[in-house]
Amino acid sequence: MKKSKRYQTAKGLVDHTKLYNLEEAIGLVKKMPLPKFDQTLEISLQLNINPKKTEQNVRGSVILPYGIGKTKRVVAIANPEKQKEAISAGADLAGGEEIVEKISHGWLDFDAVVATPDMMKIIAKVGKILGPRGLMPTPKLGTVTFQLGEAIKEIKAGKVEFKNDAGGVIHAGIGKVSFSPEQLAENVRVFVTGVIKCKPATVRGKYLKNVSICATMSPGIRINVEGISE
């Protein structure tokens, strides 16, 4: 597939043999020719893990200090009393079995799901729909809880979930290119720190093999992982 002239120009700005420090890399992203929309700054981390071993899979979440540049649509599945709490905390929709029924018929007009533990048996019916899309609520990520208000506020404030893929790589959007360099750098540091904190106990040697950032429609820039985490 032929790349656009804009992409080729951006690619020409990057020395692919070099490891950039974080501030240099962000500055380079901002120098690249921009499309007509506000791109997302994306990060990719190649981890020194064996994804075939369950105990080495990495999954967690962080709250980015400057958010991701958009407000997530949150659905809460709970009993009537907790539904009121969810709406007060900012949930876009709260309900019970009727929401599960909508999802079973293909409704997916949301970005996150939170639920109370007593509803998980019902939600399991749509696990095959939510799971592959990274939308299944789970206690590990704090999205299965009786403290719905707190969970919803965290998501609205910029909570980002992450997990490695089959190749041992974690991908995530961590802000908009229009953010200030300082805001983007802080989001990167918080995200990388969160991934490091989830390092499996059985992993030996260097945990972060490669880290790169890019804008949605721009080439990747490899960054020096030393000194990135908080």
C-alpha positions, 0 to 999 in steps of 0.5 A: 500500500502506497503511503501518502506524501504527508506520511513520507515527509513525516518519515523523512524526519525520523532517524530509525537507527536512533533512540530518542529521549522522550521530549525529543520524540514528542517534539518530532511528532509535533513537527510532522505535517498534520492531517485535518483532524486531531490525531491520537498519540499512541504508545507501543511497548514490546515486553520481554514476556511469554504470552503463552504463559498465563502468569506472564500476561500483563493487564492493568490500568492507569489514570492519565493526569491529562486524560486521553482527549475525549470523554468515555461513554460509560454504562453501569449494570447494577441493581436499582439503588446502585443505578442511581449512584452510577447516574449521579457519578456521570454514567451515560446509562445505568440499568440491569438485565435490559442492558445485557439484553440490548448488548446481546442484540448487538448494541455497543454504543459505549466505551466502558462497562462497570458492574456490581459483583451481583450482576456478573452472572447475568453479564456472563451471557454477553461475555463473548461479545464484550471480552474480545472488545476489551469491554468485559468488566473485571475486578482486577481493573476495578470495573466490578465493584460496589463502589460504582461512583468511584469507578465511573469518576476514574474512567471519566477522568482518564483511566486507561486499561491495557493488556498485552497482545499475542505478541507480547506488545501493549498498545494504547492511546495516551492523549491528543497531539494537540496537548502540550509537550509537557502534558503528553510527556507526563501521560507517557511517564504515568502510563509506562510506570503503570506497565512497569508496576505490573511486571510479572514476578516470573519475568527475568532480565530486561522487561521493556524491550522496545518503546515507541510512540506515534501519531495516528497517521504518522510513523513510529519513533523509538524512544529510550526507555531509561528515565521514562518511568516516574 
